[in-house]
Structure formats: structure tokens, C-alpha cells
Amino acid sequence: MVLIALYIGPGRWPNALIRRWQRSPYSHCEVITRVVADQYECWSASAQDGGVRRKVMALTPAHWELYLMRRADPDKVREWFFDHEGDGYDLLGLLGFAWRPWRGERSKWWCSEAAAAALGFREPFRFDVATFAEVVRRYGYRKPIA
């Protein structure tokens, strides 16, 4: 089972800036590969956490939307994240959506780019949070948070 968690919570000022810039209710995403009780094994790239990381956390229903990605292979997703765990956060690559001369680095990722790569999407650098969320909402299946 692979779930995508899309963040709709208030967050901090960077979350508000991303939502406004992308004209989207979403400012971050996590890939979930295991659920035990109310704890979710989340994988993502986070500026706050310094890059690609694994984090176990409870998700608040008011702050997250969950989507089941039926065709995603959890072992391949986990393998991608294990291979890239510790890679940096690609702020310049993310800013490249606003100004194309800024290019990202191959060893750094932002959240939706890492999630798209782990799911096997071609050219994951093309997926900002809003675009990735639209794909997930269109092809995933909405799930309630337990």
C-alpha cells in the first residue's frame, strides 16, 4: 500500500507562500508506505528537515488529505527513498518554477519531485506540489485518516 498525504494545514510562512505562489490549497506532500495504528511512516524531502528523510508521525485530518495509489509498489518506493535518504533539499530547483534560469541539483530534491521520482514518474523535476497534487487527486483514491 502506498498513500500520498497532501498538506492543507496552515503551517508556517513558507507553506502560505507556496500555496499563494502555486494558487493551490496544498503546500507539501508525503509518501506513506506503512501505517501502524495512528502512526504513518512518511517519506519526503523537507527544507525544515534538511532534505530527503523518513519520519513517523500522526496525521491530523484537518491538515492532511490522503490518497491511495493502487498501482504503486511500496517496496520500490521504499527502495527509492532508502537510496536517496540524506540527499539535500533543492530550494533553487523549486524556485526554478518561478524563474527558469535557476536549475536544481541532481543530488537534491523538493517534496513533490521526490514523491514523483519514487513513484516512477518520468521527469519528476516537472512536478511542483500543485501539479503533483492534481495527478494524485485524479488517479488516486481518497482515504480517510484513521
N, CA, C and O atoms as a GROMACS GRO file, in nm:
protein
  584
    1MET      N    1   0.083  -0.117   0.000
    1MET     CA    2   0.000   0.000   0.000
    1MET      C    3   0.088   0.124   0.000
    1MET      O    4   0.183   0.135   0.078
    2VAL      N    5   0.056   0.217  -0.087
    2VAL     CA    6   0.123   0.347  -0.091
    2VAL      C    7   0.014   0.454  -0.086
    2VAL      O    8  -0.080   0.454  -0.166
    3LEU      N    9   0.029   0.544   0.010
    3LEU     CA   10  -0.061   0.658   0.023
    3LEU      C   11   0.018   0.785  -0.002
    3LEU      O   12   0.137   0.793   0.029
    4ILE      N   13  -0.049   0.884  -0.057
    4ILE     CA   14   0.009   1.017  -0.069
    4ILE      C   15  -0.069   1.107   0.026
    4ILE      O   16  -0.192   1.110   0.023
    5ALA      N   17   0.003   1.179   0.110
    5ALA     CA   18  -0.059   1.276   0.201
    5ALA      C   19  -0.030   1.416   0.146
    5ALA      O   20   0.085   1.453   0.126
    6LEU      N   21  -0.136   1.491   0.124
    6LEU     CA   22  -0.124   1.629   0.075
    6LEU      C   23  -0.155   1.724   0.190
    6LEU      O   24  -0.259   1.713   0.254
    7TYR      N   25  -0.063   1.816   0.217
    7TYR     CA   26  -0.077   1.906   0.332
    7TYR      C   27  -0.162   2.026   0.299
    7TYR      O   28  -0.133   2.102   0.207
    8ILE      N   29  -0.269   2.044   0.377
    8ILE     CA   30  -0.359   2.158   0.363
    8ILE      C   31  -0.363   2.242   0.490
    8ILE      O   32  -0.440   2.338   0.499
    9GLY      N   33  -0.281   2.207   0.588
    9GLY     CA   34  -0.278   2.279   0.714
    9GLY      C   35  -0.217   2.417   0.699
    9GLY      O   36  -0.161   2.450   0.594
   10PRO      N   37  -0.227   2.498   0.804
   10PRO     CA   38  -0.176   2.636   0.795
   10PRO      C   39  -0.023   2.640   0.786
   10PRO      O   40   0.032   2.721   0.711
   11GLY      N   41   0.045   2.555   0.862
   11GLY     CA   42   0.190   2.552   0.857
   11GLY      C   43   0.253   2.684   0.896
   11GLY      O   44   0.195   2.762   0.972
   12ARG      N   45   0.371   2.707   0.844
   12ARG     CA   46   0.446   2.829   0.871
   12ARG      C   47   0.439   2.919   0.748
   12ARG      O   48   0.370   2.887   0.651
   13TRP      N   49   0.510   3.032   0.751
   13TRP     CA   50   0.502   3.126   0.640
   13TRP      C   51   0.545   3.065   0.507
   13TRP      O   52   0.488   3.102   0.404
   14PRO      N   53   0.645   2.972   0.502
   14PRO     CA   54   0.676   2.914   0.370
   14PRO      C   55   0.560   2.836   0.310
   14PRO      O   56   0.542   2.835   0.188
   15ASN      N   57   0.479   2.770   0.396
   15ASN     CA   58   0.362   2.698   0.345
   15ASN      C   59   0.263   2.795   0.281
   15ASN      O   60   0.210   2.768   0.174
   16ALA      N   61   0.239   2.906   0.347
   16ALA     CA   62   0.148   3.008   0.293
   16ALA      C   63   0.202   3.064   0.162
   16ALA      O   64   0.126   3.086   0.068
   17LEU      N   65   0.332   3.087   0.157
   17LEU     CA   66   0.394   3.139   0.035
   17LEU      C   67   0.379   3.041  -0.081
   17LEU      O   68   0.345   3.081  -0.192
   18ILE      N   69   0.404   2.913  -0.057
   18ILE     CA   70   0.391   2.810  -0.162
   18ILE      C   71   0.246   2.802  -0.210
   18ILE      O   72   0.221   2.797  -0.331
   19ARG      N   73   0.150   2.800  -0.117
   19ARG     CA   74   0.008   2.792  -0.157
   19ARG      C   75  -0.030   2.913  -0.243
   19ARG      O   76  -0.098   2.898  -0.344
   20ARG      N   77   0.013   3.031  -0.203
   20ARG     CA   78  -0.021   3.152  -0.279
   20ARG      C   79   0.047   3.151  -0.416
   20ARG      O   80  -0.016   3.181  -0.517
   21TRP      N   81   0.174   3.118  -0.418
   21TRP     CA   82   0.252   3.116  -0.542
   21TRP      C   83   0.193   3.016  -0.642
   21TRP      O   84   0.186   3.045  -0.761
   22GLN      N   85   0.151   2.900  -0.594
   22GLN     CA   86   0.100   2.797  -0.684
   22GLN      C   87  -0.052   2.800  -0.699
   22GLN      O   88  -0.109   2.719  -0.773
   23ARG      N   89  -0.116   2.891  -0.630
   23ARG     CA   90  -0.263   2.900  -0.634
   23ARG      C   91  -0.326   2.765  -0.605
   23ARG      O   92  -0.409   2.716  -0.682
   24SER      N   93  -0.285   2.707  -0.495
   24SER     CA   94  -0.325   2.572  -0.460
   24SER      C   95  -0.350   2.564  -0.309
   24SER      O   96  -0.289   2.638  -0.233
   25PRO      N   97  -0.439   2.476  -0.265
   25PRO     CA   98  -0.458   2.457  -0.121
   25PRO      C   99  -0.344   2.374  -0.059
   25PRO      O  100  -0.337   2.362   0.063
   26TYR      N  101  -0.256   2.318  -0.142
   26TYR     CA  102  -0.152   2.227  -0.095
   26TYR      C  103  -0.015   2.295  -0.093
   26TYR      O  104   0.019   2.371  -0.184
   27SER      N  105   0.063   2.265   0.012
   27SER     CA  106   0.196   2.325   0.021
   27SER      C  107   0.304   2.221   0.043
   27SER      O  108   0.423   2.255   0.042
   28HIS      N  109   0.268   2.095   0.063
   28HIS     CA  110   0.367   1.990   0.091
   28HIS      C  111   0.302   1.855   0.067
   28HIS      O  112   0.179   1.842   0.070
   29CYS      N  113   0.385   1.753   0.043
   29CYS     CA  114   0.333   1.618   0.031
   29CYS      C  115   0.427   1.518   0.097
   29CYS      O  116   0.546   1.544   0.112
   30GLU      N  117   0.371   1.407   0.137
   30GLU     CA  118   0.444   1.296   0.197
   30GLU      C  119   0.401   1.168   0.126
   30GLU      O  120   0.287   1.157   0.080
   31VAL      N  121   0.492   1.073   0.117
   31VAL     CA  122   0.460   0.940   0.066
   31VAL      C  123   0.457   0.847   0.186
   31VAL      O  124   0.552   0.842   0.263
   32ILE      N  125   0.348   0.774   0.201
   32ILE     CA  126   0.330   0.685   0.316
   32ILE      C  127   0.339   0.541   0.268
   32ILE      O  128   0.270   0.501   0.174
   33THR      N  129   0.426   0.463   0.334
   33THR     CA  130   0.444   0.324   0.293
   33THR      C  131   0.400   0.223   0.399
   33THR      O  132   0.389   0.104   0.371
   34ARG      N  133   0.376   0.269   0.520
   34ARG     CA  134   0.327   0.181   0.628
   34ARG      C  135   0.239   0.262   0.723
   34ARG      O  136   0.262   0.380   0.746
   35VAL      N  137   0.138   0.194   0.778
   35VAL     CA  138   0.053   0.255   0.879
   35VAL      C  139   0.041   0.154   0.993
   35VAL      O  140   0.004   0.039   0.972
   36VAL      N  141   0.073   0.199   1.114
   36VAL     CA  142   0.057   0.116   1.233
   36VAL      C  143  -0.022   0.199   1.333
   36VAL      O  144   0.024   0.303   1.382
   37ALA      N  145  -0.143   0.152   1.363
   37ALA     CA  146  -0.237   0.225   1.449
   37ALA      C  147  -0.258   0.364   1.388
   37ALA      O  148  -0.307   0.373   1.275
   38ASP      N  149  -0.223   0.470   1.459
   38ASP     CA  150  -0.241   0.605   1.405
   38ASP      C  151  -0.106   0.668   1.366
   38ASP      O  152  -0.096   0.790   1.354
   39GLN      N  153  -0.005   0.585   1.347
   39GLN     CA  154   0.128   0.632   1.310
   39GLN      C  155   0.156   0.599   1.164
   39GLN      O  156   0.138   0.485   1.121
   40TYR      N  157   0.201   0.697   1.090
   40TYR     CA  158   0.227   0.683   0.947
   40TYR      C  159   0.377   0.693   0.920
   40TYR      O  160   0.443   0.785   0.968
   41GLU      N  161   0.430   0.597   0.844
   41GLU     CA  162   0.569   0.604   0.800
   41GLU      C  163   0.571   0.693   0.676
   41GLU      O  164   0.527   0.653   0.569
   42CYS      N  165   0.623   0.814   0.693
   42CYS     CA  166   0.620   0.915   0.588
   42CYS      C  167   0.760   0.937   0.531
   42CYS      O  168   0.859   0.940   0.604
   43TRP      N  169   0.765   0.952   0.401
   43TRP     CA  170   0.889   0.982   0.329
   43TRP      C  171   0.866   1.109   0.250
   43TRP      O  172   0.760   1.128   0.191
   44SER      N  173   0.966   1.195   0.248
   44SER     CA  174   0.954   1.317   0.169
   44SER      C  175   1.089   1.387   0.165
   44SER      O  176   1.189   1.337   0.217
   45ALA      N  177   1.091   1.502   0.102
   45ALA     CA  178   1.205   1.594   0.110
   45ALA      C  179   1.149   1.720   0.174
   45ALA      O  180   1.047   1.774   0.131
   46SER      N  181   1.216   1.766   0.276
   46SER     CA  182   1.167   1.879   0.353
   46SER      C  183   1.280   1.977   0.380
   46SER      O  184   1.388   1.937   0.424
   47ALA      N  185   1.256   2.104   0.354
   47ALA     CA  186   1.355   2.207   0.386
   47ALA      C  187   1.376   2.212   0.537
   47ALA      O  188   1.489   2.227   0.585
   48GLN      N  189   1.268   2.200   0.610
   48GLN     CA  190   1.274   2.205   0.756
   48GLN      C  191   1.359   2.091   0.814
   48GLN      O  192   1.429   2.110   0.914
   49ASP      N  193   1.354   1.974   0.750
   49ASP     CA  194   1.430   1.858   0.799
   49ASP      C  195   1.563   1.839   0.725
   49ASP      O  196   1.635   1.743   0.753
   50GLY      N  197   1.596   1.927   0.633
   50GLY     CA  198   1.726   1.923   0.567
   50GLY      C  199   1.735   1.838   0.442
   50GLY      O  200   1.845   1.816   0.392
   51GLY      N  201   1.624   1.790   0.391
   51GLY     CA  202   1.629   1.712   0.267
   51GLY      C  203   1.545   1.585   0.275
   51GLY      O  204   1.443   1.581   0.344
   52VAL      N  205   1.589   1.482   0.203
   52VAL     CA  206   1.514   1.357   0.194
   52VAL      C  207   1.525   1.283   0.327
   52VAL      O  208   1.634   1.263   0.379
   53ARG      N  209   1.410   1.244   0.380
   53ARG     CA  210   1.408   1.180   0.511
   53ARG      C  211   1.285   1.091   0.529
   53ARG      O  212   1.188   1.097   0.454
   54ARG      N  213   1.294   1.009   0.632
   54ARG     CA  214   1.184   0.925   0.680
   54ARG      C  215   1.140   0.982   0.813
   54ARG      O  216   1.224   1.022   0.895
   55LYS      N  217   1.009   0.985   0.835
   55LYS     CA  218   0.956   1.039   0.960
   55LYS      C  219   0.829   0.963   0.994
   55LYS      O  220   0.743   0.945   0.908
   56VAL      N  221   0.816   0.918   1.117
   56VAL     CA  222   0.694   0.852   1.162
   56VAL      C  223   0.613   0.956   1.239
   56VAL      O  224   0.664   1.018   1.332
   57MET      N  225   0.488   0.973   1.198
   57MET     CA  226   0.407   1.077   1.263
   57MET      C  227   0.258   1.044   1.255
   57MET      O  228   0.214   0.964   1.173
   58ALA      N  229   0.184   1.108   1.342
   58ALA     CA  230   0.038   1.103   1.336
   58ALA      C  231  -0.006   1.218   1.244
   58ALA      O  232   0.056   1.324   1.244
   59LEU      N  233  -0.111   1.195   1.168
   59LEU     CA  234  -0.160   1.299   1.077
   59LEU      C  235  -0.295   1.349   1.127
   59LEU      O  236  -0.384   1.270   1.160
   60THR      N  237  -0.310   1.479   1.132
   60THR     CA  238  -0.434   1.542   1.174
   60THR      C  239  -0.528   1.554   1.054
   60THR      O  240  -0.490   1.614   0.953
   61PRO      N  241  -0.649   1.498   1.063
   61PRO     CA  242  -0.741   1.504   0.947
   61PRO      C  243  -0.767   1.644   0.895
   61PRO      O  244  -0.788   1.662   0.774
   62ALA      N  245  -0.766   1.744   0.981
   62ALA     CA  246  -0.791   1.882   0.936
   62ALA      C  247  -0.674   1.939   0.855
   62ALA      O  248  -0.690   2.040   0.787
   63HIS      N  249  -0.557   1.874   0.861
   63HIS     CA  250  -0.438   1.928   0.795
   63HIS      C  251  -0.389   1.846   0.677
   63HIS      O  252  -0.300   1.890   0.604
   64TRP      N  253  -0.446   1.728   0.657
   64TRP     CA  254  -0.396   1.638   0.552
   64TRP      C  255  -0.510   1.574   0.475
   64TRP      O  256  -0.617   1.548   0.530
   65GLU      N  257  -0.487   1.549   0.346
   65GLU     CA  258  -0.575   1.465   0.264
   65GLU      C  259  -0.493   1.343   0.223
   65GLU      O  260  -0.377   1.357   0.183
   66LEU      N  261  -0.552   1.224   0.232
   66LEU     CA  262  -0.482   1.100   0.194
   66LEU      C  263  -0.542   1.042   0.066
   66LEU      O  264  -0.663   1.042   0.046
   67TYR      N  265  -0.452   0.992  -0.020
   67TYR     CA  266  -0.495   0.926  -0.144
   67TYR      C  267  -0.418   0.796  -0.160
   67TYR      O  268  -0.296   0.793  -0.150
   68LEU      N  269  -0.492   0.689  -0.185
   68LEU     CA  270  -0.432   0.558  -0.211
   68LEU      C  271  -0.390   0.551  -0.357
   68LEU      O  272  -0.468   0.580  -0.447
   69MET      N  273  -0.265   0.512  -0.379
   69MET     CA  274  -0.214   0.493  -0.515
   69MET      C  275  -0.205   0.342  -0.538
   69MET      O  276  -0.104   0.280  -0.504
   70ARG      N  277  -0.308   0.284  -0.594
   70ARG     CA  278  -0.322   0.138  -0.604
   70ARG      C  279  -0.212   0.070  -0.684
   70ARG      O  280  -0.172  -0.041  -0.652
   71ARG      N  281  -0.163   0.135  -0.786
   71ARG     CA  282  -0.063   0.069  -0.873
   71ARG      C  283   0.080   0.087  -0.825
   71ARG      O  284   0.172   0.029  -0.883
   72ALA      N  285   0.100   0.166  -0.722
   72ALA     CA  286   0.236   0.193  -0.672
   72ALA      C  287   0.286   0.073  -0.592
   72ALA      O  288   0.210   0.011  -0.517
   73ASP      N  289   0.412   0.042  -0.608
   73ASP     CA  290   0.476  -0.069  -0.538
   73ASP      C  291   0.548  -0.015  -0.414
   73ASP      O  292   0.646   0.059  -0.428
   74PRO      N  293   0.501  -0.050  -0.294
   74PRO     CA  294   0.562   0.006  -0.173
   74PRO      C  295   0.709  -0.031  -0.157
   74PRO      O  296   0.787   0.047  -0.102
   75ASP      N  297   0.749  -0.149  -0.204
   75ASP     CA  298   0.890  -0.189  -0.193
   75ASP      C  299   0.978  -0.102  -0.281
   75ASP      O  300   1.088  -0.064  -0.240
   76LYS      N  301   0.932  -0.071  -0.402
   76LYS     CA  302   1.010   0.016  -0.492
   76LYS      C  303   1.015   0.159  -0.438
   76LYS      O  304   1.118   0.226  -0.448
   77VAL      N  305   0.905   0.206  -0.382
   77VAL     CA  306   0.901   0.340  -0.326
   77VAL      C  307   0.999   0.349  -0.209
   77VAL      O  308   1.079   0.442  -0.202
   78ARG      N  309   0.993   0.252  -0.117
   78ARG     CA  310   1.085   0.250  -0.003
   78ARG      C  311   1.229   0.242  -0.049
   78ARG      O  312   1.316   0.310   0.006
   79GLU      N  313   1.256   0.158  -0.151
   79GLU     CA  314   1.392   0.145  -0.204
   79GLU      C  315   1.443   0.278  -0.258
   79GLU      O  316   1.558   0.314  -0.233
   80TRP      N  317   1.358   0.352  -0.331
   80TRP     CA  318   1.400   0.482  -0.383
   80TRP      C  319   1.438   0.575  -0.267
   80TRP      O  320   1.542   0.640  -0.271
   81PHE      N  321   1.353   0.579  -0.166
   81PHE     CA  322   1.382   0.669  -0.054
   81PHE      C  323   1.505   0.624   0.026
   81PHE      O  324   1.583   0.708   0.069
   82PHE      N  325   1.524   0.493   0.046
   82PHE     CA  326   1.645   0.446   0.114
   82PHE      C  327   1.769   0.487   0.035
   82PHE      O  328   1.870   0.527   0.093
   83ASP      N  329   1.762   0.476  -0.098
   83ASP     CA  330   1.875   0.514  -0.183
   83ASP      C  331   1.906   0.663  -0.177
   83ASP      O  332   2.021   0.703  -0.198
   84HIS      N  333   1.806   0.746  -0.149
   84HIS     CA  334   1.823   0.891  -0.152
   84HIS      C  335   1.816   0.956  -0.014
   84HIS      O  336   1.831   1.078  -0.003
   85GLU      N  337   1.793   0.877   0.090
   85GLU     CA  338   1.785   0.933   0.225
   85GLU      C  339   1.912   1.012   0.257
   85GLU      O  340   2.023   0.962   0.239
   86GLY      N  341   1.895   1.133   0.305
   86GLY     CA  342   2.009   1.219   0.336
   86GLY      C  343   2.044   1.315   0.224
   86GLY      O  344   2.121   1.409   0.245
   87ASP      N  345   1.989   1.294   0.102
   87ASP     CA  346   2.010   1.392  -0.005
   87ASP      C  347   1.952   1.526   0.041
   87ASP      O  348   1.858   1.528   0.121
   88GLY      N  349   2.006   1.634  -0.008
   88GLY     CA  350   1.965   1.767   0.035
   88GLY      C  351   1.831   1.812  -0.020
   88GLY      O  352   1.770   1.745  -0.104
   89TYR      N  353   1.788   1.927   0.029
   89TYR     CA  354   1.665   1.990  -0.019
   89TYR      C  355   1.701   2.086  -0.132
   89TYR      O  356   1.796   2.163  -0.119
   90ASP      N  357   1.628   2.081  -0.242
   90ASP     CA  358   1.661   2.159  -0.361
   90ASP      C  359   1.578   2.286  -0.370
   90ASP      O  360   1.483   2.294  -0.448
   91LEU      N  361   1.614   2.386  -0.291
   91LEU     CA  362   1.541   2.512  -0.293
   91LEU      C  363   1.556   2.583  -0.428
   91LEU      O  364   1.458   2.635  -0.480
   92LEU      N  365   1.676   2.585  -0.484
   92LEU     CA  366   1.695   2.652  -0.614
   92LEU      C  367   1.615   2.583  -0.724
   92LEU      O  368   1.558   2.649  -0.811
   93GLY      N  369   1.610   2.450  -0.720
   93GLY     CA  370   1.530   2.377  -0.819
   93GLY      C  371   1.383   2.411  -0.807
   93GLY      O  372   1.314   2.428  -0.908
   94LEU      N  373   1.334   2.421  -0.685
   94LEU     CA  374   1.195   2.458  -0.662
   94LEU      C  375   1.168   2.600  -0.711
   94LEU      O  376   1.065   2.627  -0.773
   95LEU      N  377   1.262   2.691  -0.684
   95LEU     CA  378   1.246   2.829  -0.731
   95LEU      C  379   1.252   2.838  -0.883
   95LEU      O  380   1.207   2.936  -0.941
   96GLY      N  381   1.309   2.736  -0.948
   96GLY     CA  382   1.314   2.732  -1.094
   96GLY      C  383   1.176   2.732  -1.158
   96GLY      O  384   1.163   2.762  -1.276
   97PHE      N  385   1.072   2.697  -1.081
   97PHE     CA  386   0.937   2.706  -1.136
   97PHE      C  387   0.897   2.851  -1.156
   97PHE      O  388   0.814   2.882  -1.241
   98ALA      N  389   0.956   2.941  -1.076
   98ALA     CA  390   0.925   3.083  -1.090
   98ALA      C  391   1.017   3.150  -1.191
   98ALA      O  392   0.976   3.241  -1.263
   99TRP      N  393   1.141   3.104  -1.196
   99TRP     CA  394   1.237   3.165  -1.287
   99TRP      C  395   1.326   3.055  -1.342
   99TRP      O  396   1.415   3.006  -1.272
  100ARG      N  397   1.305   3.017  -1.466
  100ARG     CA  398   1.368   2.900  -1.526
  100ARG      C  399   1.521   2.898  -1.530
  100ARG      O  400   1.578   2.789  -1.532
  101PRO      N  401   1.591   3.013  -1.529
  101PRO     CA  402   1.737   3.001  -1.528
  101PRO      C  403   1.790   2.927  -1.405
  101PRO      O  404   1.900   2.872  -1.409
  102TRP      N  405   1.713   2.926  -1.294
  102TRP     CA  406   1.757   2.852  -1.176
  102TRP      C  407   1.728   2.705  -1.201
  102TRP      O  408   1.615   2.666  -1.227
  103ARG      N  409   1.830   2.625  -1.192
  103ARG     CA  410   1.814   2.481  -1.213
  103ARG      C  411   1.847   2.408  -1.084
  103ARG      O  412   1.928   2.454  -1.004
  104GLY      N  413   1.784   2.296  -1.067
  104GLY     CA  414   1.810   2.216  -0.948
  104GLY      C  415   1.937   2.135  -0.961
  104GLY      O  416   2.003   2.134  -1.064
  105GLU      N  417   1.968   2.066  -0.853
  105GLU     CA  418   2.084   1.978  -0.849
  105GLU      C  419   2.037   1.834  -0.846
  105GLU      O  420   1.934   1.802  -0.787
  106ARG      N  421   2.113   1.747  -0.911
  106ARG     CA  422   2.075   1.606  -0.920
  106ARG      C  423   2.071   1.536  -0.785
  106ARG      O  424   1.998   1.438  -0.770
  107SER      N  425   2.146   1.582  -0.688
  107SER     CA  426   2.150   1.516  -0.559
  107SER      C  427   2.062   1.584  -0.454
  107SER      O  428   2.073   1.556  -0.335
  108LYS      N  429   1.974   1.675  -0.499
  108LYS     CA  430   1.883   1.744  -0.408
  108LYS      C  431   1.741   1.735  -0.463
  108LYS      O  432   1.721   1.723  -0.584
  109TRP      N  433   1.643   1.742  -0.374
  109TRP     CA  434   1.502   1.719  -0.411
  109TRP      C  435   1.411   1.812  -0.333
  109TRP      O  436   1.446   1.858  -0.224
  110TRP      N  437   1.293   1.841  -0.389
  110TRP     CA  438   1.185   1.901  -0.312
  110TRP      C  439   1.078   1.793  -0.298
  110TRP      O  440   1.089   1.689  -0.363
  111CYS      N  441   0.976   1.815  -0.216
  111CYS     CA  442   0.884   1.708  -0.176
  111CYS      C  443   0.814   1.639  -0.293
  111CYS      O  444   0.818   1.516  -0.303
  112SER      N  445   0.752   1.715  -0.379
  112SER     CA  446   0.675   1.653  -0.488
  112SER      C  447   0.766   1.591  -0.594
  112SER      O  448   0.728   1.493  -0.658
  113GLU      N  449   0.884   1.645  -0.612
  113GLU     CA  450   0.980   1.586  -0.706
  113GLU      C  451   1.025   1.450  -0.653
  113GLU      O  452   1.032   1.354  -0.729
  114ALA      N  453   1.057   1.442  -0.524
  114ALA     CA  454   1.100   1.314  -0.464
  114ALA      C  455   0.986   1.212  -0.469
  114ALA      O  456   1.009   1.096  -0.501
  115ALA      N  457   0.865   1.256  -0.439
  115ALA     CA  458   0.750   1.165  -0.443
  115ALA      C  459   0.726   1.112  -0.585
  115ALA      O  460   0.704   0.993  -0.605
  116ALA      N  461   0.732   1.201  -0.682
  116ALA     CA  462   0.713   1.161  -0.822
  116ALA      C  463   0.822   1.064  -0.867
  116ALA      O  464   0.793   0.966  -0.936
  117ALA      N  465   0.946   1.090  -0.829
  117ALA     CA  466   1.056   1.000  -0.864
  117ALA      C  467   1.038   0.863  -0.800
  117ALA      O  468   1.057   0.760  -0.864
  118ALA      N  469   1.000   0.862  -0.672
  118ALA     CA  470   0.980   0.734  -0.601
  118ALA      C  471   0.867   0.652  -0.663
  118ALA      O  472   0.871   0.529  -0.661
  119LEU      N  473   0.767   0.721  -0.718
  119LEU     CA  474   0.654   0.652  -0.782
  119LEU      C  475   0.687   0.611  -0.926
  119LEU      O  476   0.607   0.544  -0.991
  120GLY      N  477   0.804   0.650  -0.975
  120GLY     CA  478   0.846   0.611  -1.109
  120GLY      C  479   0.801   0.704  -1.220
  120GLY      O  480   0.804   0.666  -1.336
  121PHE      N  481   0.759   0.827  -1.187
  121PHE     CA  482   0.719   0.923  -1.290
  121PHE      C  483   0.841   0.963  -1.372
  121PHE      O  484   0.950   0.979  -1.318
  122ARG      N  485   0.822   0.980  -1.501
  122ARG     CA  486   0.928   1.033  -1.587
  122ARG      C  487   0.940   1.182  -1.563
  122ARG      O  488   0.840   1.251  -1.542
  123GLU      N  489   1.063   1.232  -1.565
  123GLU     CA  490   1.092   1.374  -1.547
  123GLU      C  491   1.026   1.430  -1.421
  123GLU      O  492   0.945   1.523  -1.430
  124PRO      N  493   1.060   1.376  -1.304
  124PRO     CA  494   0.994   1.420  -1.180
  124PRO      C  495   1.018   1.567  -1.146
  124PRO      O  496   0.944   1.625  -1.067
  125PHE      N  497   1.123   1.627  -1.203
  125PHE     CA  498   1.151   1.768  -1.177
  125PHE      C  499   1.040   1.859  -1.228
  125PHE      O  500   1.036   1.977  -1.191
  126ARG      N  501   0.953   1.810  -1.310
  126ARG     CA  502   0.843   1.890  -1.365
  126ARG      C  503   0.724   1.904  -1.269
  126ARG      O  504   0.631   1.979  -1.295
  127PHE      N  505   0.728   1.829  -1.156
  127PHE     CA  506   0.612   1.824  -1.067
  127PHE      C  507   0.629   1.914  -0.945
  127PHE      O  508   0.694   1.877  -0.847
  128ASP      N  509   0.569   2.033  -0.953
  128ASP     CA  510   0.560   2.115  -0.832
  128ASP      C  511   0.447   2.055  -0.747
  128ASP      O  512   0.381   1.961  -0.791
  129VAL      N  513   0.426   2.107  -0.629
  129VAL     CA  514   0.327   2.049  -0.538
  129VAL      C  515   0.187   2.052  -0.598
  129VAL      O  516   0.114   1.954  -0.589
  130ALA      N  517   0.149   2.163  -0.660
  130ALA     CA  518   0.014   2.175  -0.715
  130ALA      C  519  -0.009   2.076  -0.828
  130ALA      O  520  -0.115   2.013  -0.835
  131THR      N  521   0.088   2.061  -0.918
  131THR     CA  522   0.074   1.968  -1.030
  131THR      C  523   0.070   1.824  -0.980
  131THR      O  524  -0.013   1.745  -1.024
  132PHE      N  525   0.160   1.792  -0.888
  132PHE     CA  526   0.162   1.657  -0.832
  132PHE      C  527   0.030   1.626  -0.762
  132PHE      O  528  -0.024   1.516  -0.776
  133ALA      N  529  -0.022   1.722  -0.686
  133ALA     CA  530  -0.150   1.702  -0.616
  133ALA      C  531  -0.262   1.676  -0.714
  133ALA      O  532  -0.349   1.592  -0.687
  134GLU      N  533  -0.263   1.745  -0.826
  134GLU     CA  534  -0.368   1.723  -0.926
  134GLU      C  535  -0.362   1.582  -0.983
  134GLU      O  536  -0.465   1.518  -1.001
  135VAL      N  537  -0.242   1.532  -1.010
  135VAL     CA  538  -0.226   1.395  -1.060
  135VAL      C  539  -0.274   1.295  -0.954
  135VAL      O  540  -0.346   1.201  -0.985
  136VAL      N  541  -0.233   1.317  -0.831
  136VAL     CA  542  -0.273   1.227  -0.721
  136VAL      C  543  -0.424   1.228  -0.703
  136VAL      O  544  -0.484   1.122  -0.687
  137ARG      N  545  -0.485   1.343  -0.704
  137ARG     CA  546  -0.630   1.352  -0.687
  137ARG      C  547  -0.704   1.288  -0.803
  137ARG      O  548  -0.811   1.229  -0.785
  138ARG      N  549  -0.647   1.298  -0.923
  138ARG     CA  550  -0.713   1.242  -1.040
  138ARG      C  551  -0.702   1.090  -1.047
  138ARG      O  552  -0.797   1.022  -1.085
  139TYR      N  553  -0.585   1.035  -1.010
  139TYR     CA  554  -0.561   0.893  -1.028
  139TYR      C  555  -0.557   0.813  -0.898
  139TYR      O  556  -0.555   0.690  -0.901
  140GLY      N  557  -0.557   0.882  -0.784
  140GLY     CA  558  -0.560   0.814  -0.656
  140GLY      C  559  -0.702   0.801  -0.604
  140GLY      O  560  -0.797   0.849  -0.667
  141TYR      N  561  -0.716   0.737  -0.490
  141TYR     CA  562  -0.846   0.715  -0.429
  141TYR      C  563  -0.843   0.776  -0.290
  141TYR      O  564  -0.759   0.737  -0.208
  142ARG      N  565  -0.932   0.869  -0.262
  142ARG     CA  566  -0.935   0.940  -0.135
  142ARG      C  567  -0.962   0.842  -0.021
  142ARG      O  568  -1.051   0.757  -0.030
  143LYS      N  569  -0.885   0.854   0.085
  143LYS     CA  570  -0.897   0.768   0.203
  143LYS      C  571  -0.911   0.855   0.326
  143LYS      O  572  -0.848   0.960   0.335
  144PRO      N  573  -0.992   0.812   0.422
  144PRO     CA  574  -0.998   0.887   0.548
  144PRO      C  575  -0.874   0.859   0.633
  144PRO      O  576  -0.813   0.753   0.623
  145ILE      N  577  -0.838   0.954   0.716
  145ILE     CA  578  -0.729   0.934   0.810
  145ILE      C  579  -0.783   0.857   0.930
  145ILE      O  580  -0.883   0.897   0.989
  146ALA      N  581  -0.716   0.748   0.963
  146ALA     CA  582  -0.764   0.662   1.073
  146ALA      C  583  -0.747   0.728   1.207
  146ALA      O  584  -0.783   0.669   1.310
   0.00000   0.00000   0.00000
